[in-house]
Amino acid sequence: MHKYVKGITLKELILFENDNYLVINKPPYISTLEDRNDPIDILKLAKEHHPDAQVCHRLDKETSGALVIAKHNDAYRHFAIMLEKRQVKKVYHAVIAGIHEFDNLEADQPILPSNSKSRIDFRAGKPSLTLVSTLETFRAHTLIKCFPVTGRLHQIRVHLAFHDAPICGDPAYGGDFVYLSQLKRNFNLSKNTEQERPIIPRVALHAHDIAFRDLNEEIIEVAAPYPKDFAVLVKQLRKYL
């Protein structure tokens, strides 16, 4: 079990709670729904906290950030309808390879999802749209924010790869890992370390903001702070410009 997940409880992840919903800051390396290979998942933790809990949407196992959990069926149905009508606003942050000045780029290539990996397919793909803007540029990387208007499998990862801006730590879609030796001049690997480890050993993608309407039409808007590994990556990129 990964250190991010070991001994974790839902209570320590909660960013927002009312009678209808919980919004948590999902750690990386934990599945949203039940996974045969893992002894623990977000749904299991949620039901331990609140027996009628249902997860309203999914984040990939390696992706961290804001995740909404409904406390009862009416709340779950309400959120599902909002998702269907594209009334839930999700904003992701990602670190990508290269320097890119995106100003609300409309990535609208059609995506063909499969069980494990999606691809751009202009004949059989489903309509897809991701809006991308640059937040900060570094020496050889860029911090961006992404607003997926549609919700295809791996949509952000696929669209960014198509635009020659793969997410760091995402080899499935062409994204290389980031190493300190690439950033720091005169870097010396510790004598006790045989192989250098990447600064972040996962897909550098974080669900940073989510906004949706409660059952009484009030807006719930929650921001999820970066987890330690993502924060360290951004800190190192800023340090070695």
C-alpha positions, 0 to 999 in steps of 0.5 A: 500500500502506498504511503499516501494511502496507508492508514488514511480515513475519509475525515482527513480528506474532507474539504466541504460537507453539508447535509447533501454532499462531501467534497474531498481532496482525493490523494493519488494512488487510491482508486475511486471505486472498488479495485480488486488489486487494492484493499481500500478505495474512496467508495469504501472509505465514504461508506464507512463515514456515511453508510448511504454515500455514493461517489458522484464521478471518478478520478483516475487512480493516479490523479489527485484532487477534488471529488464529490460524494453524495450522502443520499440518493436524491443528491446523487441523482441531482449531481448525475443530471448536472453532469449530463447537462454539463453543469458541473465545472471542473478545473484541473492543473497539470505540468506538461513538457515544453513551453506553451502559451495556451490562451483558452485553447479549444482542444476539440478532437474527437476521442474514441475511448476504450477500456484502458486507453483512449485515442483521437479518432476523426471517424469513430471518435465521440465529440470532445472539448477541453479548454486549456490555458497557461498558468506559468512557464518554466525552463522547459515545462509549463503549468496549465489549467484545463477545463474539460467540457465533455467527460471522455476517458483520459480526455485531458491526457489525450488532448494534450498529447495531440497538441504536443504537450503531454503531461509529465509522468504519463508515458502511456500518452508520451509524457516523460518523467521529470528528474532533478538532474534535468533541472539542477546544474552539477547534480550529483546522485547520492552514492547510496542511490543506484537510480535517480527517481522522478520528482513526481512518479505519477501523472502530474494531473490534479483536479484543482477546482469543482463547482456545482449547484446544491439541491437548493440551487446554491453554488458549491465551489471548492478548491483542492490544495496540491498534494505534496508530490505535485507541490514539490514538482512545481516548487522545483520547477520554479527554483531552477528556472 
